[in-house]
Amino acid sequence: MKTNLKIKSLSSLLLCLMLTVAMACSAVGCSSEDPAPPASTGDFLSAREETMVLGEGQTEFTLLVVDQEGTEYTFQIHTDQETVGAALLEEGLIAGEEGAYGLYVTSVLGITADYEADQSYWAFYINGAYANTGVDTTTIVAGDSYELRYETV
């Protein structure tokens, strides 16, 4: 009988200790501090802030990215670059290839559009209208908004 009582007491003590450790671990995960900004373009996809502020500089513009699923990501870009493309490259938001017509954007936020595979591409808009210029030749106008939308033909 005494052995059973000792086993029950030891079991209860171990259970209480495990619950205490579990509660302490869950409390450590709760924090009122703001999360750190994304460290890479892949992290932008997991960031669900309303508007992400990136860069430093005198000129400010808004970039809206719409991915293949229609999910929207809004960025407020601060830069001293002269073109939209240079500012977005500097922040690591886009990647592309130089071609006969300038920079061909192949990837935005780490999401690749492959025209050869599925006729998808990144469309560029200025203030809601389809752009007649590429990102690398579009001079930044303070206060303007720019969009990159994943589209298919």
PANU-432838 format. One record per residue (C-alpha): residue in three letters; chain; x, y, z. Coordinates in nm, 3 decimals. Example, Ala and Ser with C-alpha at 12.3 -4.5 7.8 and 13.67 -1.06 7.14 Angstrom:
BEGIN
r: ala c: A u: 1.230 v: -0.450 w: 0.780 .
r: ser c: A u: 1.367 v: -0.106 w: 0.714 .
//
This chain:
BEGIN
r: met c: A u: 0.000 v: 0.000 w: 0.000 .
r: lys c: A u: 0.284 v: 0.239 w: 0.089 .
r: thr c: A u: 0.453 v: 0.160 w: -0.242 .
r: asn c: A u: 0.136 v: 0.248 w: -0.434 .
r: leu c: A u: 0.111 v: 0.576 w: -0.244 .
r: lys c: A u: 0.474 v: 0.660 w: -0.323 .
r: ile c: A u: 0.422 v: 0.582 w: -0.694 .
r: lys c: A u: 0.107 v: 0.798 w: -0.705 .
r: ser c: A u: 0.286 v: 1.083 w: -0.527 .
r: leu c: A u: 0.583 v: 1.059 w: -0.761 .
r: ser c: A u: 0.353 v: 1.046 w: -1.065 .
r: ser c: A u: 0.161 v: 1.350 w: -0.942 .
r: leu c: A u: 0.484 v: 1.539 w: -0.881 .
r: leu c: A u: 0.615 v: 1.455 w: -1.231 .
r: leu c: A u: 0.284 v: 1.555 w: -1.388 .
r: cys c: A u: 0.283 v: 1.890 w: -1.205 .
r: leu c: A u: 0.644 v: 1.952 w: -1.308 .
r: met c: A u: 0.565 v: 1.876 w: -1.675 .
r: leu c: A u: 0.259 v: 2.105 w: -1.670 .
r: thr c: A u: 0.464 v: 2.384 w: -1.514 .
r: val c: A u: 0.732 v: 2.352 w: -1.783 .
r: ala c: A u: 0.467 v: 2.345 w: -2.058 .
r: met c: A u: 0.300 v: 2.660 w: -1.922 .
r: ala c: A u: 0.634 v: 2.838 w: -1.892 .
r: cys c: A u: 0.722 v: 2.750 w: -2.251 .
r: ser c: A u: 0.388 v: 2.877 w: -2.383 .
r: ala c: A u: 0.420 v: 3.202 w: -2.185 .
r: val c: A u: 0.762 v: 3.269 w: -2.338 .
r: gly c: A u: 0.603 v: 3.259 w: -2.684 .
r: cys c: A u: 0.363 v: 3.541 w: -2.589 .
r: ser c: A u: 0.521 v: 3.879 w: -2.640 .
r: ser c: A u: 0.389 v: 4.228 w: -2.699 .
r: glu c: A u: 0.693 v: 4.327 w: -2.905 .
r: asp c: A u: 0.656 v: 4.388 w: -3.277 .
r: pro c: A u: 0.787 v: 4.104 w: -3.496 .
r: ala c: A u: 1.118 v: 4.154 w: -3.670 .
r: pro c: A u: 1.099 v: 4.264 w: -4.033 .
r: pro c: A u: 1.143 v: 3.994 w: -4.298 .
r: ala c: A u: 1.504 v: 3.899 w: -4.365 .
r: ser c: A u: 1.456 v: 3.763 w: -4.716 .
r: thr c: A u: 1.207 v: 3.783 w: -5.000 .
r: gly c: A u: 1.058 v: 3.448 w: -4.899 .
r: asp c: A u: 0.975 v: 3.602 w: -4.561 .
r: phe c: A u: 0.762 v: 3.871 w: -4.729 .
r: leu c: A u: 0.510 v: 3.601 w: -4.815 .
r: ser c: A u: 0.463 v: 3.507 w: -4.452 .
r: ala c: A u: 0.443 v: 3.868 w: -4.332 .
r: arg c: A u: 0.079 v: 3.964 w: -4.303 .
r: glu c: A u: 0.110 v: 4.328 w: -4.210 .
r: glu c: A u: -0.125 v: 4.573 w: -4.374 .
r: thr c: A u: 0.161 v: 4.775 w: -4.526 .
r: met c: A u: 0.530 v: 4.692 w: -4.500 .
r: val c: A u: 0.768 v: 4.988 w: -4.491 .
r: leu c: A u: 1.102 v: 4.927 w: -4.663 .
r: gly c: A u: 1.415 v: 5.124 w: -4.737 .
r: glu c: A u: 1.553 v: 5.461 w: -4.652 .
r: gly c: A u: 1.557 v: 5.767 w: -4.868 .
r: gln c: A u: 1.393 v: 6.093 w: -4.962 .
r: thr c: A u: 1.145 v: 5.960 w: -5.219 .
r: glu c: A u: 0.844 v: 5.753 w: -5.118 .
r: phe c: A u: 0.608 v: 5.543 w: -5.328 .
r: thr c: A u: 0.362 v: 5.258 w: -5.285 .
r: leu c: A u: 0.401 v: 4.916 w: -5.442 .
r: leu c: A u: 0.116 v: 4.666 w: -5.458 .
r: val c: A u: 0.204 v: 4.306 w: -5.544 .
r: val c: A u: -0.073 v: 4.064 w: -5.643 .
r: asp c: A u: 0.037 v: 3.701 w: -5.663 .
r: gln c: A u: -0.109 v: 3.414 w: -5.869 .
r: glu c: A u: -0.372 v: 3.343 w: -5.604 .
r: gly c: A u: -0.486 v: 3.706 w: -5.584 .
r: thr c: A u: -0.321 v: 3.770 w: -5.248 .
r: glu c: A u: -0.218 v: 4.134 w: -5.215 .
r: tyr c: A u: 0.098 v: 4.265 w: -5.049 .
r: thr c: A u: 0.141 v: 4.640 w: -5.001 .
r: phe c: A u: 0.479 v: 4.806 w: -4.954 .
r: gln c: A u: 0.571 v: 5.165 w: -4.880 .
r: ile c: A u: 0.913 v: 5.212 w: -5.036 .
r: his c: A u: 1.157 v: 5.484 w: -4.929 .
r: thr c: A u: 1.452 v: 5.529 w: -5.165 .
r: asp c: A u: 1.707 v: 5.758 w: -5.322 .
r: gln c: A u: 1.706 v: 5.557 w: -5.646 .
r: glu c: A u: 1.577 v: 5.724 w: -5.962 .
r: thr c: A u: 1.381 v: 5.435 w: -6.115 .
r: val c: A u: 1.122 v: 5.196 w: -5.976 .
r: gly c: A u: 1.326 v: 4.897 w: -6.093 .
r: ala c: A u: 1.643 v: 5.013 w: -5.917 .
r: ala c: A u: 1.452 v: 5.069 w: -5.592 .
r: leu c: A u: 1.283 v: 4.728 w: -5.607 .
r: leu c: A u: 1.607 v: 4.551 w: -5.691 .
r: glu c: A u: 1.780 v: 4.731 w: -5.404 .
r: glu c: A u: 1.514 v: 4.602 w: -5.161 .
r: gly c: A u: 1.531 v: 4.249 w: -5.302 .
r: leu c: A u: 1.166 v: 4.251 w: -5.405 .
r: ile c: A u: 1.225 v: 4.160 w: -5.771 .
r: ala c: A u: 1.465 v: 3.964 w: -5.988 .
r: gly c: A u: 1.490 v: 3.944 w: -6.362 .
r: glu c: A u: 1.691 v: 3.918 w: -6.678 .
r: glu c: A u: 1.832 v: 4.191 w: -6.898 .
r: gly c: A u: 1.685 v: 4.171 w: -7.246 .
r: ala c: A u: 1.651 v: 4.375 w: -7.561 .
r: tyr c: A u: 1.383 v: 4.590 w: -7.396 .
r: gly c: A u: 1.547 v: 4.628 w: -7.056 .
r: leu c: A u: 1.486 v: 4.436 w: -6.735 .
r: tyr c: A u: 1.237 v: 4.151 w: -6.778 .
r: val c: A u: 1.097 v: 4.081 w: -6.429 .
r: thr c: A u: 1.082 v: 3.707 w: -6.377 .
r: ser c: A u: 1.036 v: 3.692 w: -6.000 .
r: val c: A u: 0.858 v: 3.908 w: -5.742 .
r: leu c: A u: 0.878 v: 3.825 w: -5.370 .
r: gly c: A u: 1.044 v: 3.501 w: -5.472 .
r: ile c: A u: 0.745 v: 3.398 w: -5.687 .
r: thr c: A u: 0.853 v: 3.315 w: -6.042 .
r: ala c: A u: 0.634 v: 3.369 w: -6.345 .
r: asp c: A u: 0.747 v: 3.154 w: -6.641 .
r: tyr c: A u: 0.596 v: 3.261 w: -6.972 .
r: glu c: A u: 0.752 v: 2.966 w: -7.156 .
r: ala c: A u: 0.596 v: 2.713 w: -6.918 .
r: asp c: A u: 0.246 v: 2.849 w: -6.861 .
r: gln c: A u: 0.227 v: 3.192 w: -7.029 .
r: ser c: A u: 0.247 v: 3.374 w: -6.695 .
r: tyr c: A u: 0.430 v: 3.703 w: -6.645 .
r: trp c: A u: 0.458 v: 3.996 w: -6.407 .
r: ala c: A u: 0.253 v: 4.289 w: -6.541 .
r: phe c: A u: 0.356 v: 4.640 w: -6.436 .
r: tyr c: A u: 0.098 v: 4.911 w: -6.361 .
r: ile c: A u: 0.137 v: 5.280 w: -6.277 .
r: asn c: A u: -0.146 v: 5.442 w: -6.079 .
r: gly c: A u: -0.375 v: 5.156 w: -6.179 .
r: ala c: A u: -0.306 v: 5.175 w: -6.554 .
r: tyr c: A u: -0.102 v: 4.921 w: -6.751 .
r: ala c: A u: 0.245 v: 5.074 w: -6.788 .
r: asn c: A u: 0.394 v: 5.168 w: -7.125 .
r: thr c: A u: 0.742 v: 5.153 w: -6.973 .
r: gly c: A u: 0.938 v: 4.888 w: -6.789 .
r: val c: A u: 1.025 v: 4.902 w: -6.419 .
r: asp c: A u: 1.388 v: 4.984 w: -6.497 .
r: thr c: A u: 1.300 v: 5.284 w: -6.717 .
r: thr c: A u: 1.014 v: 5.423 w: -6.508 .
r: thr c: A u: 1.126 v: 5.730 w: -6.316 .
r: ile c: A u: 0.987 v: 5.735 w: -5.963 .
r: val c: A u: 0.729 v: 6.006 w: -5.904 .
r: ala c: A u: 0.681 v: 6.072 w: -5.534 .
r: gly c: A u: 0.334 v: 5.971 w: -5.421 .
r: asp c: A u: 0.262 v: 5.754 w: -5.726 .
r: ser c: A u: 0.157 v: 5.393 w: -5.680 .
r: tyr c: A u: 0.300 v: 5.104 w: -5.876 .
r: glu c: A u: 0.175 v: 4.749 w: -5.909 .
r: leu c: A u: 0.323 v: 4.417 w: -6.010 .
r: arg c: A u: 0.053 v: 4.161 w: -6.090 .
r: tyr c: A u: 0.101 v: 3.795 w: -6.172 .
r: glu c: A u: -0.096 v: 3.745 w: -6.495 .
r: thr c: A u: -0.142 v: 3.479 w: -6.758 .
r: val c: A u: -0.228 v: 3.515 w: -7.124 .
//
